[in-house]
């Protein structure tokens, strides 16, 4: 799903990943974290695509909301598991969205 009901300005957290070979439990954890993120203050939505490179973009109202999500106890535990077990590499970027537009046929 593409998030198309957001009103700038807002923030995007872009999480790009390359997974390790053994990802047992990974998909279950991603579903759990998506559901948990939805309950967090300032959460606006999420988009995700997973192939050779996984890209997940989550949208937030403020930088403070992003920091609170980063510091969430369950999210921290999941992140640590990711480093230990599931990720070969990841990169995280935080961007301020000031303008957007789209198209739908």
C-alpha positions as CSV (number, residue, x, y, z in Angstrom):
1,X,0.0,0.0,0.0
2,X,1.2,3.5,-0.8
3,X,0.5,6.1,1.9
4,X,-1.3,9.0,0.0
5,X,-3.2,10.8,2.8
6,X,-0.3,12.6,4.4
7,X,0.0,16.3,4.7
8,X,3.5,17.9,4.7
9,X,5.5,18.7,6.6
10,X,6.2,15.3,8.2
11,X,9.2,13.0,8.6
12,X,10.1,9.8,6.8
13,X,12.4,7.1,8.3
14,X,13.9,5.1,5.5
15,X,15.2,1.7,6.6
16,X,17.2,-0.2,3.9
17,X,18.3,-3.7,4.6
18,X,20.2,-6.7,3.3
19,X,19.2,-9.8,5.1
20,X,21.5,-12.6,6.4
21,X,20.9,-16.2,5.1
22,X,18.9,-17.4,8.1
23,X,15.9,-15.2,8.8
24,X,13.9,-17.6,10.9
25,X,11.5,-15.5,12.9
26,X,12.2,-12.3,11.0
27,X,8.8,-11.9,9.2
28,X,6.9,-12.5,12.4
29,X,9.0,-9.8,14.1
30,X,8.4,-7.3,11.3
31,X,4.6,-7.8,11.6
32,X,4.8,-7.4,15.4
33,X,6.9,-4.2,15.0
34,X,4.5,-2.7,12.4
35,X,1.6,-3.3,14.7
36,X,3.5,-1.8,17.6
37,X,4.6,1.3,15.6
38,X,0.9,2.0,14.7
39,X,0.2,2.5,18.4
40,X,3.0,5.0,18.9
41,X,2.4,8.8,19.2
42,X,3.0,10.6,15.9
43,X,2.9,7.5,13.7
44,X,1.4,8.3,10.3
45,X,1.9,5.2,8.2
46,X,4.3,2.7,6.6
47,X,5.4,1.4,3.2
48,X,7.6,-1.6,2.7
49,X,9.1,-3.7,-0.1
50,X,11.3,-6.7,0.4
51,X,13.5,-8.3,-2.2
52,X,17.3,-8.5,-2.4
53,X,17.2,-5.2,-0.7
54,X,14.4,-4.5,1.7
55,X,13.2,-0.9,2.1
56,X,10.7,0.2,4.7
57,X,9.6,3.8,5.0
58,X,7.7,4.9,8.1
59,X,6.1,8.3,8.5
60,X,6.0,10.4,11.6
61,X,4.8,13.8,12.8
62,X,7.9,14.9,14.6
63,X,11.5,14.1,15.2
64,X,10.6,13.6,18.9
65,X,8.1,10.9,17.9
66,X,10.9,9.1,15.9
67,X,13.2,9.2,18.9
68,X,10.5,7.8,21.2
69,X,9.9,5.0,18.7
70,X,13.7,4.3,18.6
71,X,13.8,4.1,22.4
72,X,10.7,1.9,22.8
73,X,11.7,-1.1,24.8
74,X,10.2,-3.8,22.4
75,X,11.6,-2.0,19.4
76,X,15.1,-1.9,20.9
77,X,14.9,-5.6,21.7
78,X,13.8,-6.3,18.1
79,X,16.6,-4.1,16.7
80,X,19.2,-6.0,18.8
81,X,17.9,-9.3,17.5
82,X,18.1,-7.9,14.0
83,X,21.8,-7.0,14.4
84,X,22.5,-10.4,16.0
85,X,20.5,-12.7,13.6
86,X,18.8,-11.2,10.6
87,X,20.7,-8.3,9.1
88,X,23.8,-8.6,7.0
89,X,23.7,-4.8,6.6
90,X,21.2,-1.9,7.2
91,X,21.2,1.8,6.7
92,X,18.7,4.2,8.3
93,X,17.9,7.7,7.0
94,X,15.6,10.4,8.5
95,X,14.2,13.0,6.1
96,X,11.8,15.9,6.4
97,X,9.1,15.8,3.8
98,X,8.2,19.3,2.7
99,X,6.4,18.6,-0.5
100,X,4.7,15.6,-2.1
101,X,2.6,14.7,-5.1
102,X,1.4,11.6,-6.7
103,X,-0.6,9.9,-9.5
104,X,-3.2,7.2,-9.7
105,X,-4.8,5.8,-12.8
